Every structure is written in structure tokens, then in C-alpha cells.
Amino acid sequence: MSGEGAGLGQVVILGVAEDLFAIPVSRVQEILDRRQIARLPDAPPHVLGVIDVRGAGVSVIDLRSILGLAPKAEDDSTRILVLWIEEGGRKARIAMRADRVIEVRELDNDRLDPVPEAELLHWDHRTIAGLGRRAGEFVSVLDIDRLQQVFGGSVPQAPRISAA
């Protein structure tokens, strides 16, 4: 995903703690209410386990854990996003738990800007495609393919689906 100046179109705006994130709608298969997650032995902390999605097991990652935030008990606003990721020209599905999903919309001016001065600050910002705004408020657009690369140890558990 290239971040500079590209229009994203519709995005799913989600929240974790007080922060807002977005994922392009084209990468979201569906949004689920909270549900039972089957824990996996020896899984890394950011892998919560597996859920059943239409008869197939899908690994669930915890966005709070990836962001380095303290765990939070699930509540009625907790959602699980089933996402399409691309790896080596193939598609796979993973699920991501978020504190809440707010809405589907375009970012202000359908604009995505690069993370300012990330290289200067020696910050590895690979998981962020860029910054947009929602009603003037910053929204970090997640690059879920790079997120998979950074936390790649968990995603191979996800079922793989051949490219159409």
C-alpha cells in the first residue's frame, strides 16, 4: 500500500483506547460481534486464538497487544474484523480484535499523508500506511500487509486462499 497522496476511498474507522485507526474497506471481509475465541497453545501474546468464520478457522490477532497497550476486558462494543491480507501473491484471512468499530466513510479529502519525519526519528512505522483525518482528527491507516510482515510469526496459522 502506498501512502503518499493516494486516495483510499471508503475505510473502516476503528478505535483502540483513545486512538483512531482505519483499514480500507476493500481489505475487510466482514465485521463480527465479539465471540468465543479458542486459545492456541504457545501462541505469541498478540495471537488470541482462532474463531470460526463460516466453517473455517481464522486466527485472531489483538490490535491492543500489537500497539503495546494493556489488555482490556471485552464489552458490547468489542468487534472482530475479518481481513484479507496478501502474502507472496496469495490472499489469506486473519481477524483483528478492536475495542470498537465506529463507521465506514472516506477520510477528510480522501487524502492520506506520510508519517511526518518518521525516518528522522528512527521510528519503524511499517505498520502505518499513512495518516488521514476524520472530522479534523488524526487517523492512522494500518497497512495490514506490512503488519503481517512485522508480526509474521503468527499469520502462517491463518488459512490461505488462492488468488482469484
Contacts in CASP RR format, 6 or more apart in sequence:
PFRMAT RR
TARGET T0000
AUTHOR 0000-0000-0000
METHOD contacts of the structure
MODEL  1
MSGEGAGLGQVVILGVAEDLFAIPVSRVQEILDRRQIARLPDAPPHVLGV
IDVRGAGVSVIDLRSILGLAPKAEDDSTRILVLWIEEGGRKARIAMRADR
VIEVRELDNDRLDPVPEAELLHWDHRTIAGLGRRAGEFVSVLDIDRLQQV
FGGSVPQAPRISAA
1 24 0 8 1.000
1 129 0 8 1.000
1 143 0 8 1.000
1 145 0 8 1.000
1 146 0 8 1.000
2 129 0 8 1.000
3 112 0 8 1.000
3 113 0 8 1.000
3 114 0 8 1.000
3 129 0 8 1.000
3 130 0 8 1.000
3 141 0 8 1.000
4 112 0 8 1.000
4 113 0 8 1.000
4 114 0 8 1.000
5 111 0 8 1.000
5 112 0 8 1.000
5 113 0 8 1.000
6 112 0 8 1.000
7 110 0 8 1.000
7 111 0 8 1.000
7 112 0 8 1.000
8 22 0 8 1.000
8 24 0 8 1.000
8 106 0 8 1.000
8 107 0 8 1.000
8 110 0 8 1.000
8 112 0 8 1.000
8 141 0 8 1.000
9 24 0 8 1.000
9 25 0 8 1.000
9 106 0 8 1.000
9 107 0 8 1.000
9 110 0 8 1.000
10 24 0 8 1.000
10 25 0 8 1.000
10 104 0 8 1.000
10 105 0 8 1.000
10 106 0 8 1.000
11 22 0 8 1.000
11 23 0 8 1.000
11 24 0 8 1.000
11 25 0 8 1.000
11 104 0 8 1.000
11 105 0 8 1.000
11 106 0 8 1.000
11 107 0 8 1.000
11 139 0 8 1.000
11 141 0 8 1.000
12 22 0 8 1.000
12 23 0 8 1.000
12 24 0 8 1.000
12 25 0 8 1.000
12 28 0 8 1.000
12 31 0 8 1.000
12 81 0 8 1.000
12 101 0 8 1.000
12 103 0 8 1.000
12 104 0 8 1.000
13 20 0 8 1.000
13 21 0 8 1.000
13 22 0 8 1.000
13 101 0 8 1.000
13 102 0 8 1.000
13 103 0 8 1.000
13 104 0 8 1.000
13 105 0 8 1.000
13 134 0 8 1.000
13 139 0 8 1.000
14 20 0 8 1.000
14 21 0 8 1.000
14 22 0 8 1.000
14 23 0 8 1.000
14 63 0 8 1.000
14 79 0 8 1.000
14 81 0 8 1.000
14 98 0 8 1.000
14 99 0 8 1.000
14 100 0 8 1.000
14 101 0 8 1.000
14 102 0 8 1.000
15 21 0 8 1.000
15 98 0 8 1.000
15 99 0 8 1.000
15 100 0 8 1.000
15 101 0 8 1.000
15 102 0 8 1.000
16 63 0 8 1.000
16 64 0 8 1.000
16 67 0 8 1.000
16 69 0 8 1.000
16 98 0 8 1.000
16 99 0 8 1.000
17 64 0 8 1.000
17 67 0 8 1.000
17 69 0 8 1.000
17 72 0 8 1.000
17 99 0 8 1.000
19 67 0 8 1.000
19 140 0 8 1.000
20 102 0 8 1.000
20 134 0 8 1.000
20 137 0 8 1.000
20 138 0 8 1.000
20 139 0 8 1.000
20 140 0 8 1.000
21 63 0 8 1.000
21 98 0 8 1.000
21 139 0 8 1.000
21 140 0 8 1.000
21 141 0 8 1.000
21 142 0 8 1.000
22 107 0 8 1.000
22 132 0 8 1.000
22 134 0 8 1.000
22 139 0 8 1.000
22 140 0 8 1.000
22 141 0 8 1.000
22 142 0 8 1.000
23 81 0 8 1.000
23 83 0 8 1.000
23 141 0 8 1.000
23 142 0 8 1.000
23 144 0 8 1.000
24 141 0 8 1.000
25 104 0 8 1.000
26 84 0 8 1.000
27 83 0 8 1.000
27 84 0 8 1.000
27 85 0 8 1.000
27 144 0 8 1.000
28 81 0 8 1.000
28 82 0 8 1.000
28 83 0 8 1.000
28 84 0 8 1.000
29 53 0 8 1.000
29 82 0 8 1.000
29 83 0 8 1.000
29 84 0 8 1.000
29 93 0 8 1.000
30 53 0 8 1.000
30 81 0 8 1.000
30 82 0 8 1.000
31 79 0 8 1.000
31 80 0 8 1.000
31 81 0 8 1.000
31 82 0 8 1.000
31 101 0 8 1.000
32 51 0 8 1.000
32 53 0 8 1.000
32 79 0 8 1.000
32 80 0 8 1.000
32 81 0 8 1.000
32 82 0 8 1.000
32 95 0 8 1.000
33 78 0 8 1.000
33 79 0 8 1.000
33 80 0 8 1.000
34 74 0 8 1.000
34 76 0 8 1.000
34 78 0 8 1.000
34 79 0 8 1.000
34 80 0 8 1.000
34 97 0 8 1.000
35 51 0 8 1.000
35 80 0 8 1.000
36 51 0 8 1.000
37 48 0 8 1.000
37 49 0 8 1.000
37 50 0 8 1.000
37 51 0 8 1.000
37 60 0 8 1.000
38 49 0 8 1.000
38 50 0 8 1.000
38 51 0 8 1.000
39 48 0 8 1.000
39 49 0 8 1.000
40 47 0 8 1.000
40 49 0 8 1.000
40 50 0 8 1.000
40 59 0 8 1.000
40 157 0 8 1.000
43 49 0 8 1.000
43 154 0 8 1.000
44 151 0 8 1.000
44 153 0 8 1.000
44 154 0 8 1.000
45 62 0 8 1.000
45 65 0 8 1.000
46 61 0 8 1.000
46 62 0 8 1.000
46 65 0 8 1.000
46 66 0 8 1.000
46 151 0 8 1.000
46 154 0 8 1.000
47 59 0 8 1.000
47 60 0 8 1.000
47 61 0 8 1.000
47 62 0 8 1.000
47 154 0 8 1.000
47 157 0 8 1.000
48 60 0 8 1.000
48 61 0 8 1.000
48 62 0 8 1.000
48 97 0 8 1.000
49 59 0 8 1.000
49 60 0 8 1.000
50 57 0 8 1.000
50 58 0 8 1.000
50 59 0 8 1.000
50 60 0 8 1.000
50 157 0 8 1.000
51 57 0 8 1.000
51 58 0 8 1.000
51 60 0 8 1.000
51 80 0 8 1.000
51 95 0 8 1.000
52 58 0 8 1.000
53 82 0 8 1.000
53 93 0 8 1.000
53 95 0 8 1.000
56 93 0 8 1.000
56 159 0 8 1.000
57 159 0 8 1.000
58 82 0 8 1.000
58 93 0 8 1.000
58 94 0 8 1.000
58 95 0 8 1.000
58 158 0 8 1.000
58 159 0 8 1.000
59 94 0 8 1.000
59 95 0 8 1.000
59 154 0 8 1.000
59 155 0 8 1.000
59 157 0 8 1.000
59 158 0 8 1.000
60 80 0 8 1.000
60 94 0 8 1.000
60 95 0 8 1.000
60 96 0 8 1.000
60 97 0 8 1.000
61 94 0 8 1.000
61 95 0 8 1.000
61 96 0 8 1.000
61 97 0 8 1.000
61 151 0 8 1.000
61 154 0 8 1.000
62 71 0 8 1.000
62 96 0 8 1.000
62 97 0 8 1.000
63 96 0 8 1.000
63 97 0 8 1.000
63 98 0 8 1.000
64 70 0 8 1.000
64 71 0 8 1.000
64 72 0 8 1.000
64 97 0 8 1.000
64 99 0 8 1.000
65 71 0 8 1.000
66 127 0 8 1.000
66 147 0 8 1.000
66 151 0 8 1.000
72 99 0 8 1.000
77 99 0 8 1.000
77 100 0 8 1.000
78 97 0 8 1.000
78 98 0 8 1.000
78 99 0 8 1.000
78 100 0 8 1.000
79 97 0 8 1.000
79 98 0 8 1.000
79 100 0 8 1.000
79 101 0 8 1.000
80 95 0 8 1.000
80 96 0 8 1.000
80 97 0 8 1.000
80 98 0 8 1.000
81 95 0 8 1.000
81 96 0 8 1.000
81 98 0 8 1.000
81 101 0 8 1.000
82 93 0 8 1.000
82 94 0 8 1.000
82 95 0 8 1.000
83 93 0 8 1.000
83 94 0 8 1.000
83 95 0 8 1.000
83 96 0 8 1.000
83 144 0 8 1.000
84 91 0 8 1.000
84 92 0 8 1.000
84 93 0 8 1.000
85 91 0 8 1.000
85 92 0 8 1.000
85 93 0 8 1.000
85 94 0 8 1.000
85 144 0 8 1.000
85 145 0 8 1.000
85 147 0 8 1.000
85 148 0 8 1.000
85 155 0 8 1.000
85 158 0 8 1.000
86 92 0 8 1.000
86 145 0 8 1.000
87 145 0 8 1.000
87 148 0 8 1.000
87 155 0 8 1.000
87 160 0 8 1.000
89 163 0 8 1.000
90 160 0 8 1.000
90 161 0 8 1.000
90 162 0 8 1.000
90 163 0 8 1.000
91 160 0 8 1.000
91 161 0 8 1.000
91 162 0 8 1.000
91 163 0 8 1.000
91 164 0 8 1.000
92 155 0 8 1.000
92 158 0 8 1.000
92 159 0 8 1.000
92 160 0 8 1.000
92 161 0 8 1.000
93 158 0 8 1.000
93 159 0 8 1.000
93 161 0 8 1.000
94 144 0 8 1.000
94 148 0 8 1.000
94 155 0 8 1.000
94 158 0 8 1.000
96 144 0 8 1.000
105 134 0 8 1.000
107 132 0 8 1.000
107 133 0 8 1.000
107 134 0 8 1.000
107 139 0 8 1.000
107 141 0 8 1.000
108 132 0 8 1.000
108 133 0 8 1.000
108 134 0 8 1.000
108 135 0 8 1.000
108 136 0 8 1.000
109 133 0 8 1.000
111 132 0 8 1.000
111 133 0 8 1.000
112 129 0 8 1.000
112 130 0 8 1.000
112 131 0 8 1.000
112 132 0 8 1.000
112 141 0 8 1.000
113 130 0 8 1.000
113 131 0 8 1.000
113 132 0 8 1.000
114 130 0 8 1.000
114 131 0 8 1.000
115 123 0 8 1.000
115 125 0 8 1.000
115 128 0 8 1.000
115 130 0 8 1.000
115 131 0 8 1.000
116 131 0 8 1.000
118 125 0 8 1.000
124 150 0 8 1.000
126 143 0 8 1.000
126 146 0 8 1.000
126 147 0 8 1.000
126 149 0 8 1.000
126 150 0 8 1.000
127 142 0 8 1.000
127 143 0 8 1.000
127 146 0 8 1.000
127 147 0 8 1.000
127 150 0 8 1.000
128 140 0 8 1.000
128 141 0 8 1.000
128 142 0 8 1.000
128 143 0 8 1.000
129 141 0 8 1.000
129 142 0 8 1.000
129 143 0 8 1.000
129 146 0 8 1.000
130 140 0 8 1.000
130 141 0 8 1.000
130 143 0 8 1.000
131 138 0 8 1.000
131 139 0 8 1.000
131 140 0 8 1.000
131 141 0 8 1.000
132 138 0 8 1.000
132 139 0 8 1.000
132 140 0 8 1.000
132 141 0 8 1.000
133 139 0 8 1.000
148 155 0 8 1.000
END
